[in-house]
Amino acid sequence: MTKIGLFFGSTTGNTENAAKMIKDEFGSSATVELFGIENTKTEDIAKYEILIFGTSTWGYGEPQDDWAGFESNLGRIDFKGKKVAFFGLGDQYGYADTFVDAMGMLYEIVKGRGAQIVGMTSTEGYSYDDSKALVDGQFVGLALDNDNQSDMTADRIKQWVIQLKEELRI
């Protein structure tokens, strides 16, 4: 069975809740193991071939505190041969210039260390001005806005996991 390491940082519980929903959505098609990034060692990440990283964006484009503390460790991991997906939470109206920026920051680090990125998504259905999480007109992962579109979170996660299963062939 496919094993996936899902690593998240969560201050208010929203990112953790999204991580749990993602895990549940995979059902029996994969074993998804959840890790709070605050207790993670680089060896924990290194043992997975498939990874999902989740973070929220705080203030004007800052990563969640636990990710901010782990960023230098992330930059030392060799991601060659690994497939990595991202999900990020943000407020597209209150912080329209920095929507899900932290997801984009994680992407830049991981992509630069050789990862194969999976799970990029459309920007359709969102209203924001700018984001560091954009590459070639798409989000580098799943963007969630629990502040303004919480009613869309479950469906967005469901559709994203279907996409990931197809891309990962599981």
GROMACS elastic network, one bead per residue, 0.5 to 0.9 nm:
[ bonds ]
;  ai    aj funct       b0    kb
    1    28     6  0.89150   500
    1    29     6  0.74518   500
    1    30     6  0.59824   500
    1    31     6  0.69168   500
    1   170     6  0.87827   500
    2    29     6  0.74775   500
    2    31     6  0.60856   500
    2    32     6  0.83738   500
    2    50     6  0.84423   500
    2   170     6  0.71901   500
    3    30     6  0.58786   500
    3    32     6  0.59302   500
    3    33     6  0.75338   500
    3    48     6  0.71486   500
    3    49     6  0.79306   500
    3    50     6  0.70768   500
    3    51     6  0.89174   500
    4    30     6  0.70795   500
    4    31     6  0.61006   500
    4    33     6  0.62271   500
    4    34     6  0.86982   500
    4    48     6  0.64555   500
    4    49     6  0.73789   500
    4    50     6  0.50782   500
    4    51     6  0.56061   500
    4    52     6  0.73312   500
    5    31     6  0.85339   500
    5    32     6  0.59373   500
    5    33     6  0.51225   500
    5    34     6  0.63574   500
    5    35     6  0.74607   500
    5    44     6  0.84113   500
    5    45     6  0.70843   500
    5    47     6  0.85296   500
    5    48     6  0.60273   500
    5    49     6  0.83028   500
    5    50     6  0.64911   500
    5    52     6  0.62736   500
    5    53     6  0.84574   500
    6    19     6  0.72848   500
    6    23     6  0.81355   500
    6    32     6  0.65785   500
    6    33     6  0.59087   500
    6    35     6  0.61494   500
    6    36     6  0.85955   500
    6    45     6  0.89981   500
    6    50     6  0.86791   500
    6    51     6  0.58060   500
    6    53     6  0.59172   500
    6    54     6  0.76350   500
    7    19     6  0.82192   500
    7    33     6  0.83896   500
    7    34     6  0.60212   500
    7    36     6  0.58281   500
    7    37     6  0.57410   500
    7    40     6  0.82108   500
    7    45     6  0.82051   500
    7    51     6  0.76058   500
    7    52     6  0.61887   500
    7    54     6  0.62662   500
    7    55     6  0.87736   500
    8    15     6  0.68732   500
    8    16     6  0.66763   500
    8    19     6  0.71077   500
    8    34     6  0.77743   500
    8    35     6  0.64106   500
    8    36     6  0.52152   500
    8    37     6  0.54463   500
    8    38     6  0.85322   500
    8    52     6  0.82148   500
    8    53     6  0.57057   500
    8    55     6  0.58169   500
    8    56     6  0.89488   500
    8    66     6  0.87347   500
    8    67     6  0.80716   500
    9    13     6  0.89388   500
    9    15     6  0.67746   500
    9    16     6  0.72032   500
    9    35     6  0.86560   500
    9    36     6  0.57652   500
    9    37     6  0.53688   500
    9    38     6  0.69241   500
    9    53     6  0.85859   500
    9    54     6  0.65374   500
    9    55     6  0.53974   500
    9    56     6  0.74272   500
    9    64     6  0.63156   500
    9    65     6  0.76001   500
    9    66     6  0.56762   500
    9    67     6  0.60669   500
   10    13     6  0.53965   500
   10    14     6  0.66684   500
   10    15     6  0.51237   500
   10    16     6  0.56218   500
   10    17     6  0.88213   500
   10    36     6  0.76282   500
   10    37     6  0.85652   500
   10    54     6  0.85291   500
   10    55     6  0.69189   500
   10    56     6  0.71975   500
   10    64     6  0.69541   500
   10    65     6  0.83754   500
   10    66     6  0.76943   500
   11    14     6  0.77297   500
   11    15     6  0.78564   500
   11    16     6  0.85716   500
   11    56     6  0.85154   500
   11    64     6  0.71333   500
   11    65     6  0.77036   500
   11    66     6  0.83585   500
   12    15     6  0.76932   500
   12    16     6  0.84250   500
   13    16     6  0.51149   500
   13    17     6  0.60338   500
   13    18     6  0.86341   500
   14    17     6  0.50964   500
   14    18     6  0.62617   500
   14    19     6  0.86456   500
   14    56     6  0.84306   500
   14    89     6  0.80134   500
   14   146     6  0.75939   500
   15    18     6  0.50385   500
   15    19     6  0.61443   500
   15    20     6  0.86827   500
   15    54     6  0.67213   500
   15    55     6  0.63927   500
   15    56     6  0.65764   500
   15    87     6  0.88053   500
   15    88     6  0.77776   500
   15    89     6  0.68270   500
   16    20     6  0.62772   500
   16    21     6  0.86640   500
   16    36     6  0.80945   500
   16    54     6  0.83790   500
   17    20     6  0.51249   500
   17    21     6  0.62495   500
   17    22     6  0.86792   500
   18    22     6  0.61766   500
   18    23     6  0.86234   500
   18    54     6  0.84901   500
   18    87     6  0.87586   500
   18    89     6  0.89674   500
   18   144     6  0.87947   500
   18   153     6  0.80810   500
   18   154     6  0.84632   500
   18   157     6  0.79283   500
   19    22     6  0.51012   500
   19    23     6  0.62236   500
   19    24     6  0.86546   500
   19    34     6  0.74646   500
   19    54     6  0.72160   500
   19    87     6  0.87636   500
   20    23     6  0.50337   500
   20    24     6  0.61433   500
   20    25     6  0.85444   500
   20    34     6  0.77799   500
   21    24     6  0.50779   500
   21    25     6  0.60691   500
   21    26     6  0.88203   500
   21   154     6  0.75368   500
   21   157     6  0.73303   500
   21   158     6  0.86001   500
   22    25     6  0.50517   500
   22    26     6  0.65454   500
   22    32     6  0.87141   500
   22   154     6  0.89882   500
   22   157     6  0.62650   500
   22   158     6  0.76123   500
   22   160     6  0.87438   500
   22   161     6  0.69236   500
   23    26     6  0.54665   500
   23    27     6  0.70222   500
   23    30     6  0.87548   500
   23    31     6  0.81564   500
   23    32     6  0.56294   500
   23    33     6  0.77673   500
   23    34     6  0.78693   500
   24    27     6  0.52793   500
   24    28     6  0.87253   500
   24    32     6  0.85232   500
   25    28     6  0.89161   500
   25   157     6  0.76726   500
   25   158     6  0.62762   500
   25   161     6  0.66386   500
   25   162     6  0.85771   500
   26    29     6  0.58129   500
   26    30     6  0.60609   500
   26    31     6  0.79077   500
   26    32     6  0.75756   500
   26   158     6  0.88100   500
   26   161     6  0.66427   500
   26   162     6  0.83100   500
   26   165     6  0.80918   500
   27    30     6  0.67314   500
   27    31     6  0.80327   500
   27    32     6  0.87919   500
   28    31     6  0.70295   500
   29   165     6  0.84244   500
   29   170     6  0.65111   500
   30   170     6  0.73043   500
   35    38     6  0.84310   500
   35    39     6  0.74799   500
   35    40     6  0.68802   500
   35    44     6  0.88210   500
   36    39     6  0.59010   500
   36    40     6  0.66795   500
   36    66     6  0.85639   500
   37    41     6  0.82136   500
   37    66     6  0.62426   500
   37    67     6  0.66236   500
   37    70     6  0.73879   500
   38    41     6  0.88148   500
   38    65     6  0.88231   500
   38    66     6  0.51939   500
   38    67     6  0.74934   500
   38    69     6  0.80321   500
   38    70     6  0.76269   500
   39    66     6  0.89809   500
   40    43     6  0.81765   500
   40    44     6  0.63365   500
   40    45     6  0.77951   500
   40    70     6  0.84537   500
   41    44     6  0.53641   500
   41    45     6  0.71256   500
   41    46     6  0.89920   500
   41    70     6  0.89260   500
   41    73     6  0.82866   500
   42    45     6  0.53629   500
   42    46     6  0.62133   500
   42    73     6  0.66219   500
   42    74     6  0.72412   500
   42    76     6  0.83346   500
   42    77     6  0.68811   500
   43    47     6  0.64362   500
   43    77     6  0.88679   500
   44    47     6  0.58365   500
   44    48     6  0.77346   500
   45    48     6  0.59646   500
   45    49     6  0.87832   500
   45    51     6  0.76698   500
   45    77     6  0.82513   500
   46    49     6  0.77691   500
   46    77     6  0.72067   500
   46    78     6  0.78826   500
   46    79     6  0.79906   500
   48    51     6  0.64351   500
   48    82     6  0.75705   500
   49    79     6  0.86623   500
   49    81     6  0.70270   500
   49    83     6  0.62635   500
   49    84     6  0.83463   500
   50    82     6  0.58251   500
   50    84     6  0.59160   500
   50    85     6  0.81508   500
   50   168     6  0.85967   500
   51    82     6  0.74407   500
   51    83     6  0.62530   500
   51    85     6  0.63011   500
   51    86     6  0.84712   500
   52    83     6  0.85459   500
   52    84     6  0.56472   500
   52    86     6  0.55039   500
   52    87     6  0.75745   500
   53    84     6  0.74943   500
   53    85     6  0.63752   500
   53    87     6  0.63990   500
   53    88     6  0.84044   500
   53   103     6  0.83668   500
   53   106     6  0.80629   500
   54    85     6  0.86744   500
   54    86     6  0.57565   500
   54    88     6  0.55704   500
   54    89     6  0.80537   500
   54   103     6  0.73680   500
   55    63     6  0.69895   500
   55    64     6  0.62099   500
   55    67     6  0.73483   500
   55    86     6  0.82220   500
   55    87     6  0.66850   500
   55    89     6  0.64015   500
   55   100     6  0.84596   500
   55   102     6  0.66754   500
   55   103     6  0.62774   500
   55   106     6  0.86089   500
   56    62     6  0.85618   500
   56    63     6  0.64134   500
   56    64     6  0.55690   500
   56    87     6  0.84982   500
   56    88     6  0.52907   500
   56    90     6  0.59122   500
   56   100     6  0.67981   500
   56   101     6  0.85264   500
   56   102     6  0.65044   500
   56   103     6  0.73714   500
   57    60     6  0.78464   500
   57    61     6  0.57190   500
   57    62     6  0.55177   500
   57    63     6  0.50378   500
   57    64     6  0.59607   500
   57    88     6  0.73276   500
   57    89     6  0.63065   500
   57    90     6  0.54468   500
   57    91     6  0.82220   500
   57    98     6  0.79697   500
   57    99     6  0.73263   500
   57   100     6  0.54674   500
   57   101     6  0.61424   500
   57   102     6  0.50860   500
   57   103     6  0.75298   500
   58    61     6  0.58917   500
   58    63     6  0.59989   500
   58    64     6  0.61576   500
   58    65     6  0.86314   500
   58    90     6  0.76175   500
   58   100     6  0.88028   500
   58   101     6  0.89071   500
   58   102     6  0.80886   500
   59    62     6  0.60084   500
   59    63     6  0.87462   500
   59    95     6  0.75967   500
   59    98     6  0.85167   500
   60    95     6  0.67524   500
   60    97     6  0.78784   500
   60    98     6  0.59749   500
   60    99     6  0.87070   500
   60   101     6  0.86480   500
   61    95     6  0.82009   500
   61    97     6  0.82667   500
   61    99     6  0.72903   500
   61   100     6  0.73937   500
   61   101     6  0.52442   500
   61   102     6  0.62930   500
   61   131     6  0.86934   500
   61   132     6  0.85770   500
   62    65     6  0.83279   500
   62    68     6  0.80697   500
   62    98     6  0.86795   500
   62   101     6  0.73062   500
   62   102     6  0.61113   500
   63    66     6  0.81437   500
   63    67     6  0.61932   500
   63    68     6  0.57092   500
   63   100     6  0.89838   500
   63   101     6  0.76764   500
   63   103     6  0.79114   500
   63   105     6  0.79432   500
   63   106     6  0.87188   500
   64    67     6  0.54827   500
   64    68     6  0.62094   500
   64    69     6  0.88801   500
   64   102     6  0.75689   500
   65    69     6  0.63603   500
   65    70     6  0.87793   500
   66    69     6  0.51732   500
   66    70     6  0.63620   500
   66    71     6  0.87485   500
   67    71     6  0.58726   500
   67   102     6  0.89463   500
   67   106     6  0.87172   500
   68    71     6  0.53842   500
   68    72     6  0.82822   500
   69    72     6  0.73892   500
   69    73     6  0.84356   500
   70    73     6  0.53642   500
   70    74     6  0.63189   500
   70    75     6  0.89417   500
   71    74     6  0.50499   500
   71    75     6  0.64432   500
   71   106     6  0.79672   500
   71   109     6  0.82446   500
   72    75     6  0.52102   500
   72    76     6  0.69085   500
   73    76     6  0.53655   500
   73    77     6  0.69920   500
   74    77     6  0.55523   500
   74    78     6  0.88364   500
   74   106     6  0.85356   500
   74   109     6  0.72250   500
   74   110     6  0.73495   500
   75    78     6  0.82173   500
   75   109     6  0.59824   500
   75   110     6  0.71732   500
   75   112     6  0.84644   500
   75   113     6  0.71071   500
   76   113     6  0.80230   500
   77   110     6  0.83005   500
   77   113     6  0.70582   500
   78    81     6  0.87337   500
   78    82     6  0.87162   500
   78   110     6  0.85711   500
   78   113     6  0.56910   500
   78   114     6  0.68405   500
   78   115     6  0.80706   500
   79    82     6  0.53155   500
   79    83     6  0.79920   500
   79    84     6  0.85301   500
   79   110     6  0.67845   500
   79   111     6  0.79618   500
   79   112     6  0.87140   500
   79   113     6  0.54519   500
   79   114     6  0.50312   500
   79   116     6  0.80238   500
   80    83     6  0.84962   500
   80   113     6  0.69028   500
   80   115     6  0.52271   500
   80   116     6  0.75398   500
   81   114     6  0.75215   500
   81   115     6  0.65521   500
   81   116     6  0.71396   500
   82   114     6  0.79735   500
   82   115     6  0.53865   500
   82   116     6  0.61193   500
   82   117     6  0.85220   500
   83   115     6  0.59182   500
   83   117     6  0.57789   500
   83   118     6  0.65028   500
   83   168     6  0.82661   500
   84   107     6  0.88523   500
   84   110     6  0.80600   500
   84   111     6  0.87832   500
   84   115     6  0.63947   500
   84   116     6  0.61743   500
   84   117     6  0.50244   500
   84   118     6  0.59000   500
   84   119     6  0.81728   500
   85   107     6  0.87037   500
   85   116     6  0.87396   500
   85   117     6  0.59402   500
   85   118     6  0.50810   500
   85   119     6  0.54212   500
   85   120     6  0.77154   500
   85   140     6  0.80181   500
   85   141     6  0.61972   500
   85   142     6  0.84306   500
   85   164     6  0.82076   500
   86   103     6  0.66446   500
   86   104     6  0.87903   500
   86   106     6  0.81581   500
   86   107     6  0.74597   500
   86   117     6  0.84563   500
   86   118     6  0.80970   500
   86   119     6  0.71395   500
   86   120     6  0.81171   500
   86   140     6  0.68597   500
   86   142     6  0.63710   500
   86   143     6  0.87060   500
   87   100     6  0.88071   500
   87   103     6  0.66348   500
   87   119     6  0.87974   500
   87   140     6  0.82831   500
   87   141     6  0.51785   500
   87   143     6  0.58911   500
   87   144     6  0.74441   500
   88   100     6  0.56202   500
   88   101     6  0.82760   500
   88   102     6  0.72201   500
   88   103     6  0.52294   500
   88   104     6  0.86382   500
   88   133     6  0.89512   500
   88   141     6  0.73123   500
   88   142     6  0.62636   500
   88   143     6  0.51156   500
   88   144     6  0.60536   500
   88   145     6  0.85164   500
   89    99     6  0.82418   500
   89   100     6  0.58704   500
   89   102     6  0.86872   500
   89   103     6  0.81407   500
   89   142     6  0.85386   500
   89   143     6  0.60079   500
   89   145     6  0.56078   500
   89   146     6  0.71832   500
   90    94     6  0.89870   500
   90    95     6  0.77435   500
   90    98     6  0.83480   500
   90    99     6  0.55221   500
   90   101     6  0.81637   500
   90   102     6  0.88696   500
   90   143     6  0.75089   500
   90   144     6  0.64407   500
   90   145     6  0.52314   500
   90   146     6  0.74439   500
   90   147     6  0.76914   500
   91    94     6  0.55874   500
   91    95     6  0.56016   500
   91    96     6  0.70998   500
   91    98     6  0.85808   500
   91    99     6  0.61245   500
   91   100     6  0.76698   500
   91   128     6  0.88195   500
   91   144     6  0.83763   500
   91   145     6  0.55036   500
   91   146     6  0.74649   500
   91   147     6  0.59559   500
   91   148     6  0.69735   500
   92    95     6  0.56090   500
   92    97     6  0.80656   500
   92    98     6  0.79541   500
   92    99     6  0.52604   500
   92   100     6  0.80389   500
   92   126     6  0.72857   500
   92   127     6  0.62638   500
   92   128     6  0.51201   500
   92   129     6  0.81824   500
   92   145     6  0.67807   500
   92   147     6  0.84653   500
   92   148     6  0.76810   500
   93    97     6  0.87532   500
   93    99     6  0.82901   500
   93   127     6  0.71962   500
   93   128     6  0.63694   500
   93   129     6  0.88368   500
   93   147     6  0.89199   500
   93   148     6  0.77418   500
   94    97     6  0.87703   500
   94    99     6  0.88266   500
   95    98     6  0.55602   500
   95    99     6  0.59097   500
   95   128     6  0.79551   500
   95   129     6  0.87481   500
   96    99     6  0.54778   500
   96   127     6  0.77200   500
   96   129     6  0.50779   500
   96   130     6  0.63874   500
   96   131     6  0.80129   500
   97   101     6  0.88515   500
   97   128     6  0.67277   500
   97   129     6  0.50677   500
   97   131     6  0.63713   500
   98   101     6  0.53033   500
   98   102     6  0.85520   500
   98   128     6  0.83393   500
   98   129     6  0.78627   500
   98   130     6  0.58958   500
   98   131     6  0.51065   500
   98   132     6  0.70775   500
   99   102     6  0.84183   500
   99   128     6  0.67150   500
   99   129     6  0.79480   500
   99   130     6  0.65730   500
   99   131     6  0.51225   500
   99   132     6  0.77657   500
   99   133     6  0.79541   500
   99   143     6  0.86787   500
  100   103     6  0.55785   500
  100   104     6  0.69968   500
  100   131     6  0.63483   500
  100   132     6  0.72814   500
  100   133     6  0.62766   500
  100   143     6  0.67042   500
  100   144     6  0.81947   500
  100   145     6  0.88278   500
  101   104     6  0.51076   500
  101   105     6  0.63670   500
  101   106     6  0.88917   500
  101   130     6  0.86951   500
  101   131     6  0.53856   500
  101   133     6  0.54636   500
  101   134     6  0.87948   500
  102   106     6  0.63347   500
  102   107     6  0.85526   500
  102   132     6  0.75767   500
  102   133     6  0.75093   500
  103   106     6  0.52651   500
  103   107     6  0.62190   500
  103   108     6  0.88050   500
  103   132     6  0.77516   500
  103   133     6  0.58278   500
  103   139     6  0.89693   500
  103   140     6  0.75280   500
  103   141     6  0.75680   500
  103   142     6  0.89787   500
  103   143     6  0.84419   500
  104   108     6  0.62457   500
  104   109     6  0.88356   500
  104   131     6  0.76588   500
  104   134     6  0.70446   500
  104   135     6  0.88180   500
  104   139     6  0.82210   500
  104   140     6  0.66909   500
  104   141     6  0.85727   500
  105   108     6  0.52042   500
  105   109     6  0.65480   500
  105   110     6  0.88151   500
  105   132     6  0.69477   500
  105   133     6  0.72868   500
  106   109     6  0.53139   500
  106   110     6  0.61991   500
  106   111     6  0.84098   500
  106   133     6  0.89878   500
  107   110     6  0.52604   500
  107   111     6  0.57358   500
  107   112     6  0.82060   500
  107   117     6  0.82412   500
  107   133     6  0.76404   500
  107   140     6  0.69640   500
  107   141     6  0.87176   500
  108   111     6  0.53213   500
  108   112     6  0.59787   500
  108   113     6  0.86826   500
  108   133     6  0.89710   500
  109   112     6  0.52573   500
  109   113     6  0.65036   500
  110   113     6  0.51126   500
  110   114     6  0.67953   500
  110   115     6  0.59332   500
  110   116     6  0.88427   500
  110   117     6  0.86542   500
  111   114     6  0.54009   500
  111   115     6  0.50694   500
  111   116     6  0.70759   500
  111   117     6  0.71146   500
  112   115     6  0.74115   500
  117   120     6  0.76992   500
  117   140     6  0.79288   500
  117   141     6  0.87343   500
  118   140     6  0.81847   500
  118   141     6  0.76419   500
  118   164     6  0.70189   500
  118   167     6  0.68702   500
  118   168     6  0.79766   500
  119   139     6  0.89382   500
  119   140     6  0.71840   500
  119   141     6  0.53348   500
  119   142     6  0.71181   500
  119   160     6  0.69779   500
  119   161     6  0.83949   500
  119   163     6  0.67422   500
  119   164     6  0.56946   500
  119   167     6  0.75497   500
  120   135     6  0.88588   500
  120   138     6  0.64594   500
  120   139     6  0.56319   500
  120   142     6  0.68053   500
  120   160     6  0.88543   500
  121   124     6  0.87940   500
  121   138     6  0.56569   500
  121   139     6  0.51911   500
  121   140     6  0.66595   500
  121   141     6  0.56895   500
  121   142     6  0.59743   500
  121   143     6  0.79392   500
  121   160     6  0.78951   500
  122   125     6  0.83970   500
  122   137     6  0.77210   500
  122   138     6  0.51034   500
  122   139     6  0.61927   500
  122   141     6  0.89037   500
  122   142     6  0.85983   500
  123   126     6  0.59648   500
  123   127     6  0.85124   500
  123   134     6  0.86671   500
  123   137     6  0.74376   500
  123   138     6  0.58379   500
  123   139     6  0.63082   500
  123   143     6  0.84391   500
  124   127     6  0.84191   500
  126   143     6  0.89157   500
  126   145     6  0.89204   500
  128   131     6  0.78957   500
  130   133     6  0.87618   500
  130   134     6  0.83822   500
  131   134     6  0.59675   500
  131   139     6  0.85780   500
  132   135     6  0.82616   500
  132   139     6  0.88396   500
  133   138     6  0.80460   500
  133   139     6  0.53965   500
  133   140     6  0.55610   500
  133   141     6  0.78138   500
  133   143     6  0.88252   500
  134   137     6  0.59550   500
  134   138     6  0.53358   500
  134   140     6  0.60407   500
  135   138     6  0.54115   500
  135   139     6  0.63220   500
  135   140     6  0.63334   500
  136   139     6  0.83807   500
  138   141     6  0.82689   500
  139   142     6  0.68617   500
  139   143     6  0.70671   500
  140   143     6  0.85937   500
  141   160     6  0.88092   500
  142   156     6  0.77871   500
  142   157     6  0.77146   500
  142   160     6  0.69353   500
  143   156     6  0.85993   500
  144   147     6  0.89635   500
  144   149     6  0.77416   500
  144   150     6  0.79673   500
  144   152     6  0.82868   500
  144   153     6  0.63247   500
  144   156     6  0.78364   500
  144   157     6  0.86715   500
  145   148     6  0.57700   500
  145   149     6  0.53775   500
  145   150     6  0.63158   500
  145   152     6  0.84364   500
  145   153     6  0.74944   500
  146   149     6  0.54081   500
  146   151     6  0.79087   500
  146   152     6  0.83806   500
  146   153     6  0.70367   500
  147   150     6  0.63757   500
  148   151     6  0.84453   500
  149   152     6  0.55138   500
  149   153     6  0.69850   500
  150   153     6  0.52705   500
  150   154     6  0.80931   500
  151   154     6  0.72276   500
  151   155     6  0.82661   500
  152   155     6  0.55778   500
  152   156     6  0.60453   500
  152   157     6  0.86267   500
  153   156     6  0.51395   500
  153   157     6  0.60978   500
  153   158     6  0.85638   500
  154   157     6  0.52098   500
  154   158     6  0.61567   500
  154   159     6  0.87252   500
  155   159     6  0.61574   500
  155   160     6  0.84613   500
  156   159     6  0.52623   500
  156   160     6  0.60408   500
  156   161     6  0.85991   500
  157   160     6  0.50371   500
  157   161     6  0.60824   500
  157   162     6  0.85731   500
  158   161     6  0.53499   500
  158   162     6  0.63536   500
  158   163     6  0.87629   500
  159   162     6  0.51366   500
  159   163     6  0.62912   500
  159   164     6  0.87308   500
  160   164     6  0.61322   500
  160   165     6  0.86008   500
  161   165     6  0.60582   500
  161   166     6  0.85520   500
  162   165     6  0.51930   500
  162   166     6  0.64045   500
  162   167     6  0.87746   500
  163   166     6  0.51954   500
  163   167     6  0.61998   500
  163   168     6  0.85246   500
  164   167     6  0.50107   500
  164   168     6  0.58125   500
  164   169     6  0.80424   500
  164   170     6  0.83565   500
  165   168     6  0.51655   500
  165   169     6  0.55774   500
  165   170     6  0.50367   500
  166   170     6  0.66583   500
  167   170     6  0.81074   500
